[in-house]
């Protein structure tokens, strides 16, 4: 499992991430925002989705904002919070990155496995992710 994860991550880094000039966490953040139903998410939701600490996500948002890729705006439902949304340059980065990522997924998964195997892989990886995201026993104390 670790070998497969490392090989796929390396391929993604070389063929999809590196050409953008941005780090993978920023690209993941931009992609999550692009996929959000209304194109915006609160930082706490980004933290949850990216499995990163709130402080790590805050720094990532700061870097993406400094690069002009995202902007913060007040959350209309909670004045203490803000939402993060893509800027037009941020959308351009996603539009540049997404096709390369899709091509890798197509080549490595869809051209390697049958449709039934892809369905099974997605199901199994979902279960593994769910199990891995459960709190450790010492976290429940």
N, C-alpha and C positions, 0 to 999 in steps of 0.2 A: 504494500500500500504506500509506504513512504517513497519507494523508488518511483512508482507511477506518479505520485504527487510532485516529486522533485523534477521529473522529466517534463511533465506538462507545464509546471510553473516556469521552468527554464525556457521552454519553447515560447510560452506567452511573453515572458520578459524580452526575449530576443526579437521576436517577430511582431508583437503587438504593442508592447509598452515602450520599448526603447525608441522607436521612431517618433513617438509623441513628444519626447523630452520631459515628460512628467513622471513622478513616481507612482507606483502601483496603488498606493492608498488614495491618492488624489483621483486617479482614474476610476477606482472603485466608488469613491464618493460621488463623482460626476455621473457615473452610470446609474447609481441608485437614485439620484435626483432626476435623471432623465426618465427613469422607469416609474417614478412616483405618480400616482393618479392625477394630481394637480400640479406636478412639477416642482413641488417644494416639500421639505421635511424639516422637522425640528431636529436640533443637534442630538437630543437624547435618542430619537428614533434612528438617526444615522449611527450613533454609537452602538445601539442594539443590533442593527443590521450588519454592521461591519465587524462586530465582535471586538471592539476596541474600547478603551476607557474613555469616559467623557473628556478628560483633559487631553488625551491623544487626538480625539476628534476635533476638539476646539482648536488645537494647534494646526491640524490639517485644514480646517475651514479657514483659519487665518492665512495660511500659505496660499490656498486656492483663491481667497478674496484678494490678496496682495497681487496675485497674477491676473486678476480681472476675470476669473472663471466662475465665481459665485458671488452672490451678495446676500447679506442678511437683511431681513425686514421684520417689523413687529408681527407677532402672532396675534391675529384678530380675536382669537378665543382665549388668550392668556397674555395679558400685558407684561407679565414678568418674563416671558419667553420670546424667542425670536425664531423665525423660520429661515431656512437657507434655500436659495433657488439658483438655477443656472443663469448665467448671462449669455448673450449671443456668442461671445468667444468660447465659453464653456460648452455650449451646444456644438460648436465647430470641432472642439477637441473630441467630444463623444462621437460625432459623425465620422471623424478620421479614425478613431480607435476601434469602434464597434465592428466594422466589416473585417478587419484583420483578426479580431478575436473570434468572430463567427466562422471565418475560414479555418482557423485552427481547430475549433470544436468540430466542424464538419469533417475535416481531414482525420483527426485523431479518434473521434468517436463514431460519427455517422458513416464514415467510409470503412471503418474497422469492424463495427458490430452490426448485427442485424437489427431491425426495428424492435423486435421482441427483446433482444439483449439490451438495447438502449433503454427501453421501458423498465426492465428489471434493474439496470444500473442506477437509473434515476430513483427508483423506489428504495433500493438498498442504501444508496448514498444519503437519501433523506432520513432514513432510520438511523444511520451512523451519525449524521449531524445532530439529530434530536438527542441521541444518547450522549454525545460529546458535549452538548450544551446544558446538560443537567448539572446542578451544583455538586461539587465535590463534598463528601461527608463533612470535612472540616469547615466548609463554607456555611453550613447550616447551623453551626454552633452559635 
